[in-house]
Amino acid sequence: MTGVAQSSLIGKSAFWTAGASREYSCYSGDDSPLPQCYRKGMPTLFEKICSGEIPAEIVHEDEYCVCFRDITPQAPSHLLLVPRKAIARLEKAGIEDQFLLGHLMLMVGQIAREQGFDQHGFRMVINNGPDAGEAVPHLHLHILAGRRLDWPPG
């Protein structure tokens, strides 16, 4: 699948294909609060999507964020909203990110309306850390819709 991003389960490598396959090993199994690839300063998969280096099916884009379809959807409609600024996870955001975090929340509502998710409901999820299901060390918001989403999740 040339030019398509794909991430795997936590604790395993994430792979993508941008011409030729490369392994992108993030979680090294140590107890560090951040994945190894983020600590080394390597660009994350989402930074590469935001920059256009890796293609994605983009549904919204502005100067602060990019929203695209998840290639391993967990619902009939599954979007990822990613800030262009590389913030590892929500807990790593600072007071200087207040505007950006508010912008992301407003964009969830706008994108949901544009996609027609507001008619029957949608769920917005942020995974923070490996135990929460975080697979890419870059803050991102999942927007899920198109089926009944049970509670509690997981």
MIKOL-724698 format. One record per residue: residue number from 0; z, y, x of N, C-alpha, C, O in turn; residue in three letters. Coordinates in pm, whole numbers. Atoms other than C-alpha are relative to their C-alpha. Last residue first. Layout:
# residues N
{atom NUM,{Z,Y,X},{Z,Y,X},{Z,Y,X},{Z,Y,X},ALA},
...
# end
This chain:
# residues 154
{atom 153,{-33,90,-111},{2603,-63,-1283},{68,-120,-47},{103,-207,33},GLY},
{atom 152,{112,46,-85},{2614,194,-1563},{50,-96,106},{170,-106,132},PRO},
{atom 151,{15,-70,-126},{2897,209,-1816},{-117,-53,80},{-158,-168,62},PRO},
{atom 150,{-116,-53,-70},{2734,266,-2047},{108,-105,-1},{126,-169,-105},TRP},
{atom 149,{-134,44,37},{2387,151,-2150},{108,67,85},{82,121,192},ASP},
{atom 148,{-72,15,-125},{2065,346,-2108},{147,-30,-33},{219,57,-83},LEU},
{atom 147,{-145,-20,18},{1841,301,-2410},{69,-31,133},{45,-135,194},ARG},
{atom 146,{-66,116,59},{1482,329,-2296},{147,34,-19},{197,133,35},ARG},
{atom 145,{99,91,55},{1228,594,-2192},{56,-130,-55},{-19,-213,-106},GLY},
{atom 144,{27,-14,143},{1439,804,-1961},{-94,-111,-45},{-147,-187,36},ALA},
{atom 143,{41,126,63},{1589,826,-1612},{-17,20,-150},{66,85,-214},LEU},
{atom 142,{16,-35,141},{1613,1139,-1395},{-60,-123,-65},{-174,-159,-37},ILE},
{atom 141,{83,93,77},{1751,1048,-1052},{-4,51,-144},{100,84,-201},HIS},
{atom 140,{-45,22,136},{1882,1341,-850},{-99,-93,-68},{-219,-67,-69},LEU},
{atom 139,{107,9,100},{1842,1351,-476},{60,-35,-135},{163,-102,-143},HIS},
{atom 138,{-40,-24,137},{2055,1444,-174},{-120,-9,-94},{-224,52,-68},LEU},
{atom 137,{49,-134,35},{1900,1304,142},{34,17,-147},{-13,-60,-231},HIS},
{atom 136,{-103,-99,-31},{2041,994,313},{-50,144,-17},{-49,222,78},PRO},
{atom 135,{61,-97,-90},{1804,755,132},{103,110,25},{156,166,-71},VAL},
{atom 134,{92,71,-89},{1938,436,-30},{-66,92,101},{-112,46,206},ALA},
{atom 133,{85,-94,-73},{2247,572,-208},{-86,-78,101},{-33,-148,187},GLU},
{atom 132,{141,33,15},{2374,294,-434},{-95,96,70},{-216,89,50},GLY},
{atom 131,{47,-55,128},{2728,418,-493},{-147,-30,-24},{-201,2,-131},ALA},
{atom 130,{-63,78,106},{2870,194,-218},{-43,48,-139},{-28,-25,-237},ASP},
{atom 129,{55,136,13},{2616,341,26},{61,-80,-115},{-12,-153,-183},PRO},
{atom 128,{-49,100,-93},{2717,704,-30},{-52,-139,-30},{-97,-167,-142},GLY},
{atom 127,{-60,-62,-118},{2682,955,-313},{62,-109,89},{174,-153,66},ASN},
{atom 126,{-75,102,-73},{2445,845,-591},{49,65,130},{-29,128,201},ASN},
{atom 125,{-4,-27,-143},{2342,1131,-820},{85,-109,63},{202,-125,28},ILE},
{atom 124,{-95,71,-85},{2234,1035,-1171},{-12,51,143},{-122,72,194},VAL},
{atom 123,{14,-52,-135},{2065,1228,-1454},{111,-64,82},{228,-62,43},MET},
{atom 122,{-119,3,-85},{2024,1037,-1780},{-37,57,136},{-144,30,190},ARG},
{atom 121,{28,41,-137},{1772,1103,-2055},{132,-3,74},{233,50,26},PHE},
{atom 120,{-107,0,-99},{1768,1158,-2427},{-45,-50,135},{-147,-118,148},GLY},
{atom 119,{-83,119,22},{1544,1083,-2723},{114,-11,100},{199,-99,87},HIS},
{atom 118,{7,44,140},{1355,1413,-2764},{92,-118,-30},{150,-124,-138},GLN},
{atom 117,{-106,-60,79},{1468,1564,-2433},{2,-48,-144},{102,-30,-213},ASP},
{atom 116,{-120,84,-3},{1256,1321,-2232},{109,52,-92},{196,-24,-135},PHE},
{atom 115,{-32,50,134},{931,1490,-2335},{123,-87,-6},{146,-156,-105},GLY},
{atom 114,{38,142,6},{808,1525,-1974},{28,-61,-137},{-8,-176,-162},GLN},
{atom 113,{144,11,-28},{814,1907,-1990},{-50,-144,-13},{-164,-166,-56},GLU},
{atom 112,{74,-56,114},{1156,1902,-2157},{-150,-16,19},{-221,-57,-73},ARG},
{atom 111,{-22,90,114},{1300,1666,-1894},{-74,50,-124},{-135,-30,-196},ALA},
{atom 110,{89,116,-20},{1141,1876,-1619},{15,-98,-116},{-84,-154,-163},ILE},
{atom 109,{139,-44,18},{1310,2191,-1751},{-97,-118,11},{-185,-133,-73},GLN},
{atom 108,{24,-33,141},{1649,2025,-1792},{-144,39,-26},{-204,-7,-124},GLY},
{atom 107,{-11,127,73},{1642,1864,-1447},{-30,26,-147},{-109,-47,-208},VAL},
{atom 106,{130,68,-7},{1513,2195,-1307},{3,-136,-69},{-98,-179,-126},MET},
{atom 105,{89,-65,95},{1827,2373,-1428},{-137,-67,-1},{-199,-79,-107},LEU},
{atom 104,{-45,35,136},{2045,2120,-1246},{-90,63,-106},{-125,-2,-204},MET},
{atom 103,{34,140,27},{1840,2155,-927},{40,-40,-141},{-36,-107,-212},LEU},
{atom 102,{144,7,23},{1863,2535,-942},{-42,-144,-33},{-120,-166,-125},HIS},
{atom 101,{23,-50,135},{2240,2517,-976},{-147,-8,-38},{-181,-43,-150},GLY},
{atom 100,{-52,103,90},{2259,2299,-664},{-18,42,-147},{-53,-41,-231},LEU},
{atom 99,{90,115,-1},{2031,2540,-477},{47,-108,-96},{-34,-164,-171},LEU},
{atom 98,{122,-35,73},{2235,2845,-578},{-93,-120,-11},{-145,-148,-118},PHE},
{atom 97,{-31,-21,142},{2563,2684,-468},{-125,33,-82},{-146,-27,-187},GLN},
{atom 96,{98,75,78},{2425,2557,-137},{17,18,-151},{-50,-48,-230},ASP},
{atom 95,{130,-64,-19},{2606,2821,73},{-110,-69,-80},{-220,-15,-94},GLU},
{atom 94,{4,-115,90},{2932,2689,-75},{-134,72,11},{-181,131,-86},ILE},
{atom 93,{-101,-104,-20},{2862,2366,107},{-16,112,-100},{-107,111,-183},GLY},
{atom 92,{44,-133,40},{2682,2042,31},{114,99,19},{231,65,1},ALA},
{atom 91,{30,-78,-120},{2799,1738,231},{-51,140,-32},{-71,221,58},LYS},
{atom 90,{-127,-37,-65},{2970,1576,-70},{-21,85,125},{73,150,171},GLU},
{atom 89,{-69,-106,74},{2639,1587,-257},{127,44,71},{153,164,79},LEU},
{atom 88,{-49,46,131},{2454,1385,4},{83,111,-62},{115,210,5},ARG},
{atom 87,{-15,146,-3},{2267,1428,331},{41,-57,-134},{-17,-155,-180},ALA},
{atom 86,{-145,16,16},{2149,1782,257},{21,-150,-13},{-38,-213,-101},ILE},
{atom 85,{-58,132,-27},{1797,1837,387},{152,7,-4},{216,53,91},ALA},
{atom 84,{-102,-8,-103},{1667,2152,220},{62,-138,17},{99,-203,-81},LYS},
{atom 83,{74,-8,-127},{1353,2071,21},{98,10,117},{69,-39,226},ARG},
{atom 82,{6,-134,-58},{1580,1960,-262},{-80,-2,130},{-74,-100,205},PRO},
{atom 81,{-49,-10,-138},{1478,1630,-419},{-4,145,46},{-107,211,35},VAL},
{atom 80,{5,-143,-28},{1430,1546,-787},{72,22,133},{191,-8,147},LEU},
{atom 79,{-95,-42,-102},{1350,1178,-830},{-21,148,26},{-133,191,56},LEU},
{atom 78,{42,-106,-92},{1184,1061,-1151},{111,25,103},{228,0,77},LEU},
{atom 77,{-102,-16,-104},{1222,738,-1346},{-55,98,103},{-147,67,179},HIS},
{atom 76,{24,-126,-71},{1039,692,-1675},{114,20,97},{230,25,58},SER},
{atom 75,{143,-29,18},{1019,335,-1807},{-43,132,63},{-155,142,114},PRO},
{atom 74,{21,-30,142},{1363,281,-1650},{-149,27,-16},{-218,51,84},ALA},
{atom 73,{-106,74,66},{1482,152,-1311},{1,27,-151},{90,-19,-222},GLN},
{atom 72,{-73,-59,113},{1161,264,-1144},{102,-96,-61},{80,-217,-72},PRO},
{atom 71,{-71,118,47},{1067,129,-800},{86,44,-120},{209,48,-110},THR},
{atom 70,{94,113,-4},{796,380,-707},{67,-133,-35},{-1,-234,-52},ILE},
{atom 69,{-57,104,-85},{1011,670,-825},{-95,-120,-2},{-143,-159,-108},ASP},
{atom 68,{-29,128,64},{794,943,-975},{54,-100,103},{0,-113,213},ARG},
{atom 67,{108,98,-2},{814,1284,-809},{46,-129,-66},{166,-152,-83},PHE},
{atom 66,{-33,110,91},{1015,1606,-823},{-120,-94,-5},{-233,-51,-25},CYS},
{atom 65,{118,79,37},{1006,1854,-534},{49,-113,-90},{151,-176,-62},VAL},
{atom 64,{-10,144,26},{1259,2128,-467},{-134,-62,-35},{-232,7,-65},CYS},
{atom 63,{-131,60,-29},{1337,2482,-351},{4,-151,-12},{90,-215,48},TYR},
{atom 62,{-41,-31,-137},{999,2660,-322},{131,-68,39},{164,-74,158},GLU},
{atom 61,{-20,-144,-17},{863,2484,-629},{53,24,140},{57,-69,221},ASP},
{atom 60,{-19,-46,-137},{720,2143,-714},{22,150,-5},{-51,222,-73},GLU},
{atom 59,{-46,-139,-8},{710,1939,-1030},{22,34,146},{65,-49,226},HIS},
{atom 58,{5,-54,136},{543,1611,-1136},{49,144,-6},{23,214,-103},VAL},
{atom 57,{-86,-117,24},{455,1482,-789},{-20,50,-143},{-133,66,-190},ILE},
{atom 56,{50,-50,127},{309,1132,-756},{93,112,-47},{192,87,-116},GLU},
{atom 55,{-78,44,115},{391,1083,-389},{-66,56,-125},{-146,150,-118},ALA},
{atom 54,{38,-39,136},{213,1116,-57},{94,-58,-106},{157,-161,-86},PRO},
{atom 53,{12,123,78},{393,1090,278},{-34,41,-143},{38,121,-203},ILE},
{atom 52,{36,103,-99},{337,1377,522},{-16,-137,-66},{-102,-216,-27},GLU},
{atom 51,{135,49,25},{336,1618,228},{-46,-105,99},{-158,-155,88},GLY},
{atom 50,{94,-67,-90},{636,1814,357},{-145,-42,-24},{-237,19,30},SER},
{atom 49,{-1,-144,27},{850,1716,58},{-102,75,86},{-163,172,40},CYS},
{atom 48,{68,-19,128},{748,1348,97},{-9,150,-31},{-114,198,-72},ILE},
{atom 47,{142,27,-24},{838,1352,468},{-81,14,-130},{-196,57,-126},LYS},
{atom 46,{53,-116,-73},{1171,1519,390},{-149,-17,24},{-225,79,16},GLU},
{atom 45,{21,-109,95},{1226,1249,127},{-47,128,69},{-125,203,10},PHE},
{atom 44,{116,32,83},{1173,965,376},{-30,117,-94},{-146,153,-112},LEU},
{atom 43,{-15,105,99},{1428,1129,601},{-133,-23,-72},{-226,57,-63},THR},
{atom 42,{28,-43,138},{1342,1327,911},{13,-119,-95},{-28,-231,-64},PRO},
{atom 41,{134,40,43},{1515,1190,1221},{-24,52,-141},{68,54,-222},MET},
{atom 40,{85,-113,28},{1817,1393,1325},{-143,-36,-37},{-229,51,-43},GLY},
{atom 39,{91,-21,-112},{1995,1104,1495},{-94,117,-23},{-169,154,68},LYS},
{atom 38,{-78,-51,-113},{2282,1130,1248},{-89,29,119},{-61,121,197},ARG},
{atom 37,{-31,-140,27},{2035,1096,964},{77,60,116},{54,175,154},TYR},
{atom 36,{121,-81,-14},{1883,778,1107},{29,147,-26},{-32,233,37},CYS},
{atom 35,{39,-19,-139},{2227,621,1163},{-121,93,14},{-122,179,102},GLN},
{atom 34,{87,102,-58},{2339,662,804},{-45,39,140},{-53,157,174},PRO},
{atom 33,{142,-27,18},{2621,910,743},{-82,-112,63},{-42,-168,165},LEU},
{atom 32,{24,-56,133},{2991,844,684},{-146,32,-27},{-185,51,-142},PRO},
{atom 31,{29,-142,-1},{2997,614,987},{-24,51,-141},{-81,-21,-224},SER},
{atom 30,{-80,-68,101},{3156,273,931},{-23,150,-5},{58,222,-62},ASP},
{atom 29,{-125,-55,-52},{2890,75,1114},{71,75,-112},{21,82,-224},ASP},
{atom 28,{-111,91,19},{2638,-148,936},{130,53,58},{235,-10,41},GLY},
{atom 27,{-13,87,-116},{2336,32,1079},{114,-99,-15},{134,-184,72},SER},
{atom 26,{-138,45,0},{2228,191,754},{17,-106,106},{-38,-216,96},TYR},
{atom 25,{-98,-105,18},{1910,386,814},{142,-50,14},{218,3,95},CYS},
{atom 24,{-131,60,17},{1643,158,954},{105,109,-7},{129,180,91},SER},
{atom 23,{-85,-118,1},{1295,299,900},{139,-51,-30},{177,-62,-147},TYR},
{atom 22,{-134,27,50},{1046,27,982},{84,125,18},{76,192,121},GLU},
{atom 21,{-104,-27,-98},{688,139,1013},{133,-39,-62},{151,-27,-183},ARG},
{atom 20,{-140,22,36},{377,22,832},{92,33,117},{59,8,233},SER},
{atom 19,{-49,129,-47},{42,175,926},{148,-11,-34},{219,90,-39},ALA},
{atom 18,{101,49,-93},{-147,452,747},{40,-138,46},{-19,-236,2},GLY},
{atom 17,{76,-124,-12},{161,604,591},{-108,-29,103},{-100,17,217},ALA},
{atom 16,{129,17,-65},{339,296,468},{-72,134,-3},{-98,189,-110},THR},
{atom 15,{105,-78,62},{703,307,391},{-128,-24,77},{-127,-68,191},TRP},
{atom 14,{133,4,-59},{994,78,455},{-90,99,-72},{-71,127,-190},PHE},
{atom 13,{94,-55,96},{1367,107,399},{-135,5,69},{-143,35,188},ALA},
{atom 12,{90,-107,-41},{1582,-122,605},{-84,49,-117},{-114,-26,-209},SER},
{atom 11,{124,54,-54},{1864,-321,453},{-89,117,38},{-61,231,-1},LYS},
{atom 10,{-34,92,-106},{2224,-219,396},{-121,-67,62},{-109,-135,163},GLY},
{atom 9,{-94,-49,-100},{2147,-61,63},{28,-109,103},{37,-227,70},ILE},
{atom 8,{-141,0,35},{1849,-206,-120},{85,50,116},{43,48,232},LEU},
{atom 7,{-58,128,35},{1493,-111,-34},{146,15,-36},{196,127,-50},SER},
{atom 6,{-130,21,-62},{1293,209,-30},{58,-131,-51},{28,-175,-162},SER},
{atom 5,{-79,100,69},{922,247,-88},{133,-14,71},{137,-22,194},GLN},
{atom 4,{-136,17,-50},{686,528,-6},{72,-106,-80},{51,-119,-201},ALA},
{atom 3,{-99,7,106},{313,497,-70},{137,-25,62},{151,-108,152},VAL},
{atom 2,{-35,-131,53},{40,614,166},{103,-1,-111},{117,99,-181},GLY},
{atom 1,{9,-114,-89},{-118,276,226},{37,128,-73},{-10,155,-184},THR},
{atom 0,{0,-118,84},{0,0,0},{0,124,88},{105,184,109},MET},
# end
